[in-house]
Structure formats: structure tokens, C-alpha cells
Amino acid sequence: MNRLRITPSVIPNLFTSLNMFCGFFSIINASQGNYVYACWLIFIAALFDALDGAMARLTNSSSELGVELDSLSDIVSFGAAPSFLLYSTYYYQLNTIGIILTSLPLIAGGFRLARFNVQLVGFEKSFFTGLPIPSAAITIVSFILAFHSDGYSDLHSQIIIPMTLILSFLMVSRVKYDSIPKFSLRSIKEKPFTYIFILAGLIVVVFYRIEGVFYIFVFMVVFGIFQHIFLYLKHRKKSISRD
């Protein structure tokens, strides 16, 4: 009698599928005007995105299929869904220009994921080249949750276009962003400032809630830019001194 066998890869792929479903469901809710629910579904998708990687490591079932499926899920949940939310809450009033600008996070995210897949060596990474698409998505949806209420204020309306352009550019840039290290005493000793930042971030979220999430991701985005400039100048200074 044949028995149904569940391979280890089924578990992480299930979480990846749930990630994709949340992105799809977010688009449906955004189209119906349920913006708050649509935003939280992207947060849930990010949770499933983190869990599929953790499950893959736990079950030792990382595979090229899993990498490709993860990218396809990410383009739905962190590319199409946030872009549609931006269009539905603001860019719809700019007509054709709005459609073009709204598509940038989706298109840039697609290029970002494609580049990641073709350059991936092994399944562990200490840093990302370009802003990870989930980080860009969380920045966008935390902004919408924090500042959208029957529209945006004049101040926040002025932020949306620059935010869209900067996040889109950073996803396809060469700016490096550190990955979140695995929690262990060794990683705490090696990267103490990373854990201090995580702890400080949790405190900010406790006091400022969803606005705090937005501020944390803005800080992370800006810190990556300054770190890139610092390392570039440091490398250039060494090159000049050698010459």
C-alpha cells in the first residue's frame, strides 16, 4: 500500500505559498477600499517570508526551487501589493503619471529579485546588494498605516513621490544592506551594534507603534546609504594612498 510521503521541502514551500496568498488578498482588499486590512496582510506576508527561510534551514531543505518560488511570492506580496496600495491611496489622482510612478516599486523589485537569484551562491548571505524588496514594502505600508486617513495631509503628500523614487532606486542600486544575523551569543559578540539597534527599534515601536515602524525602516534605509558612502570614500582613500 502506497503511503503519502511529505518531503521536508513541503513545509517551507507552504509558508511561501501563504506569503503569496497574503499578497493577493491584500490587492483584493485594497481594491475594495480596505486599506488598513490590506496593509496588515503585507505585514503577515513578511512574517511568512521570514518563516519559510527559517523552516528551510530547520529542515535542511533549501533548494533552487524554493529560491525561485520565494521570489515569485515576493514580487506579488512586496511588489504588486504595495504598488497597488500607493496607487489606490494617492497616485490615482495623477492619472498616467501616477500609474508610471506607482509601477516603479514593482518593476525595481522585479529586477532586484532577478539579480539576487542569478548572483546567489549558496543559501546563506551576510548582506544584500540593494535594498531588499520586503524592506521597501514595509516602509511603504507602514507609511500608509501611519499617515493615511481619508487621504494624506499636505506634508505627507509631499513625501510620497520622493519616497517612491528613492526606494525604487535603492532596490536596483549597489548599496549593501546587512542581513539580520541568527540569534546566538557568538553573533551578539560579533555584531553588538546590530542587536542594540534591534532592541532600540523594539522600544521605539512600543512608544510610537506603527509610526515607529516607519521611522525604524527609514533609519535603516538612510543608514545603508551613509554606510555605502563611508565605505566608498574609505576604499578610494586607500587606493589614492597606494598610488
C-alpha positions as CSV (number, residue, x, y, z in Angstrom):
1,M,0.0,0.0,0.0
2,N,1.5,3.4,-1.0
3,R,1.7,5.9,1.7
4,L,1.6,9.7,1.2
5,R,5.1,11.0,1.8
6,I,5.7,14.6,2.9
7,T,9.1,15.7,1.9
8,P,10.9,18.3,4.1
9,S,10.6,21.0,1.4
10,V,6.8,21.0,1.6
11,I,6.9,22.8,4.9
12,P,8.9,25.9,3.8
13,N,7.1,25.9,0.5
14,L,3.8,26.0,2.4
15,F,4.8,29.2,4.2
16,T,6.0,30.7,0.8
17,S,2.6,29.9,-0.6
18,L,0.9,31.6,2.3
19,N,3.1,34.6,1.7
20,M,1.9,34.8,-1.9
21,F,-1.8,34.4,-0.9
22,C,-1.5,37.3,1.6
23,G,-0.1,39.5,-1.2
24,F,-3.0,38.5,-3.5
25,F,-5.6,39.0,-0.7
26,S,-4.0,42.4,0.1
27,I,-4.6,43.5,-3.5
28,I,-8.3,42.4,-3.3
29,N,-8.8,44.4,-0.1
30,A,-7.1,47.5,-1.4
31,S,-9.4,47.4,-4.5
32,Q,-12.3,47.4,-2.1
33,G,-11.0,50.3,-0.1
34,N,-10.0,48.2,2.9
35,Y,-6.6,49.8,3.1
36,V,-5.8,49.1,6.7
37,Y,-6.5,45.4,6.3
38,A,-4.6,45.3,3.0
39,C,-1.5,46.8,4.7
40,W,-1.6,44.4,7.6
41,L,-1.8,41.5,5.2
42,I,1.6,42.6,3.8
43,F,3.0,42.5,7.3
44,I,1.7,39.0,7.6
45,A,3.2,38.1,4.3
46,A,6.5,39.4,5.6
47,L,6.1,37.1,8.6
48,F,5.5,34.1,6.4
49,D,8.5,35.2,4.2
50,A,10.7,35.0,7.3
51,L,9.3,31.7,8.4
52,D,9.8,29.9,5.1
53,G,13.6,30.7,5.3
54,A,13.7,29.6,8.9
55,M,11.8,26.3,8.1
56,A,14.1,25.6,5.2
57,R,17.2,25.9,7.4
58,L,15.5,23.9,10.2
59,T,14.5,21.0,7.9
60,N,17.7,21.3,5.8
61,S,15.6,21.6,2.7
62,S,16.9,24.8,1.0
63,S,16.7,24.4,-2.8
64,E,16.8,26.3,-6.0
65,L,13.1,25.6,-6.4
66,G,12.5,27.2,-3.0
67,V,14.5,30.3,-4.0
68,E,12.5,30.8,-7.2
69,L,9.2,30.2,-5.5
70,D,10.2,32.7,-2.8
71,S,11.0,35.4,-5.4
72,L,7.7,34.8,-7.2
73,S,5.8,35.2,-3.9
74,D,7.8,38.3,-3.0
75,I,7.0,40.1,-6.3
76,V,3.3,39.6,-5.5
77,S,3.3,40.5,-1.8
78,F,6.1,43.1,-1.7
79,G,6.0,44.4,-5.3
80,A,2.5,44.4,-6.8
81,A,0.5,44.7,-3.5
82,P,2.4,47.8,-2.1
83,S,2.4,49.5,-5.5
84,F,-1.4,49.0,-5.8
85,L,-1.8,50.4,-2.3
86,L,0.1,53.5,-3.3
87,Y,-2.0,53.9,-6.4
88,S,-5.3,53.4,-4.6
89,T,-4.4,55.9,-1.7
90,Y,-2.6,58.6,-3.7
91,Y,-1.4,58.1,-7.2
92,Y,-4.8,57.5,-8.8
93,Q,-5.3,61.3,-8.9
94,L,-2.2,61.8,-11.1
95,N,-3.7,59.7,-14.0
96,T,-1.0,58.3,-16.4
97,I,1.9,59.8,-14.5
98,G,0.5,58.2,-11.3
99,I,0.4,54.8,-13.0
100,I,4.0,55.1,-14.2
101,L,5.3,56.2,-10.8
102,T,3.3,53.6,-8.9
103,S,4.8,50.8,-11.1
104,L,8.4,51.7,-10.1
105,P,8.5,49.7,-6.8
106,L,7.0,46.7,-8.6
107,I,9.5,46.9,-11.6
108,A,12.5,47.8,-9.5
109,G,11.6,44.9,-7.1
110,G,11.4,42.5,-10.0
111,F,14.9,43.5,-11.2
112,R,16.1,43.3,-7.6
113,L,14.8,39.7,-7.2
114,A,16.1,38.6,-10.6
115,R,19.6,39.9,-9.9
116,F,19.6,38.2,-6.5
117,N,18.6,34.9,-8.0
118,V,21.3,34.9,-10.7
119,Q,24.0,36.0,-8.3
120,L,23.1,33.7,-5.4
121,V,25.9,31.4,-4.3
122,G,24.7,29.0,-1.6
123,F,21.7,29.8,0.5
124,E,23.3,31.8,3.4
125,K,24.0,35.5,2.9
126,S,25.6,38.1,5.3
127,F,24.4,41.1,3.3
128,F,22.1,42.1,0.4
129,T,23.1,44.1,-2.7
130,G,20.4,46.7,-3.0
131,L,17.5,47.3,-0.6
132,P,15.6,44.1,0.0
133,I,12.1,44.2,-1.5
134,P,10.4,43.3,1.8
135,S,12.1,46.3,3.5
136,A,10.9,48.6,0.8
137,A,7.3,47.2,1.1
138,I,7.2,47.5,4.9
139,T,8.4,51.1,4.6
140,I,5.6,51.9,2.2
141,V,2.8,50.1,4.1
142,S,3.9,51.5,7.5
143,F,3.8,55.0,6.0
144,I,0.2,54.3,4.7
145,L,-0.9,52.9,8.0
146,A,0.6,55.8,10.0
147,F,-0.4,58.7,7.9
148,H,-3.4,57.9,5.6
149,S,-6.8,58.6,7.0
150,D,-9.3,59.6,4.2
151,G,-6.3,61.0,2.4
152,Y,-2.9,62.4,3.3
153,S,-2.0,65.8,4.9
154,D,-0.2,68.3,2.6
155,L,3.1,67.5,4.4
156,H,2.8,63.7,3.9
157,S,1.6,64.1,0.3
158,Q,4.9,65.8,-0.5
159,I,6.8,62.8,0.9
160,I,5.1,60.1,-1.3
161,I,6.8,60.8,-4.6
162,P,10.4,61.2,-3.2
163,M,9.8,58.1,-1.1
164,T,8.7,56.1,-4.1
165,L,11.6,57.2,-6.2
166,I,14.3,56.6,-3.5
167,L,13.0,53.2,-2.5
168,S,12.8,52.1,-6.2
169,F,16.3,53.3,-6.9
170,L,17.8,51.7,-3.8
171,M,16.4,48.3,-4.7
172,V,18.4,48.2,-8.0
173,S,21.4,50.0,-6.6
174,R,24.7,48.5,-5.4
175,V,24.1,49.8,-1.8
176,K,24.7,46.9,0.6
177,Y,22.4,46.2,3.5
178,D,23.3,43.7,6.2
179,S,21.1,40.7,6.7
180,I,19.6,40.0,10.1
181,P,22.0,37.7,11.9
182,K,21.0,34.4,13.5
183,F,20.4,34.9,17.2
184,S,23.3,33.4,19.2
185,L,25.9,34.5,21.8
186,R,28.5,34.4,19.1
187,S,26.6,36.7,16.7
188,I,25.9,39.1,19.6
189,K,29.6,39.4,20.3
190,E,30.4,39.8,16.6
191,K,27.7,42.3,15.9
192,P,26.7,44.0,19.1
193,F,25.6,47.3,17.5
194,T,23.1,45.3,15.3
195,Y,21.4,43.9,18.4
196,I,21.5,47.3,20.1
197,F,19.7,48.7,17.1
198,I,17.1,45.9,17.2
199,L,16.5,46.5,20.9
200,A,16.2,50.2,20.3
201,G,13.8,49.5,17.5
202,L,11.6,47.5,19.7
203,I,11.5,50.3,22.2
204,V,10.5,52.8,19.5
205,V,7.7,50.5,18.3
206,V,6.4,50.3,21.9
207,F,6.2,54.1,22.2
208,Y,5.3,55.1,18.7
209,R,3.6,51.9,17.4
210,I,3.1,51.9,13.6
211,E,4.8,55.3,13.2
212,G,7.7,53.8,15.0
213,V,7.9,51.0,12.4
214,F,8.1,53.6,9.6
215,Y,10.8,55.6,11.4
216,I,12.9,52.4,12.0
217,F,12.8,51.5,8.4
218,V,13.6,55.0,7.3
219,F,16.6,54.9,9.6
220,M,17.7,51.6,8.2
221,V,17.4,52.9,4.6
222,V,19.3,56.0,5.3
223,F,22.0,54.2,7.4
224,G,22.7,51.9,4.4
225,I,23.2,54.9,2.2
226,F,25.7,56.6,4.6
227,Q,27.5,53.3,5.2
228,H,27.9,52.8,1.4
229,I,29.3,56.4,1.1
230,F,31.7,55.9,4.0
231,L,33.0,52.6,2.6
232,Y,33.4,54.1,-0.8
233,L,35.4,57.0,0.5
234,K,37.5,54.7,2.7
235,H,38.3,52.5,-0.3
236,R,39.0,55.5,-2.5
237,K,41.4,56.9,0.1
238,K,43.3,53.6,0.3
239,S,43.6,53.5,-3.5
240,I,45.0,57.0,-3.6
241,S,47.4,56.3,-0.8
242,R,48.7,53.2,-2.7
243,D,49.2,55.3,-5.8
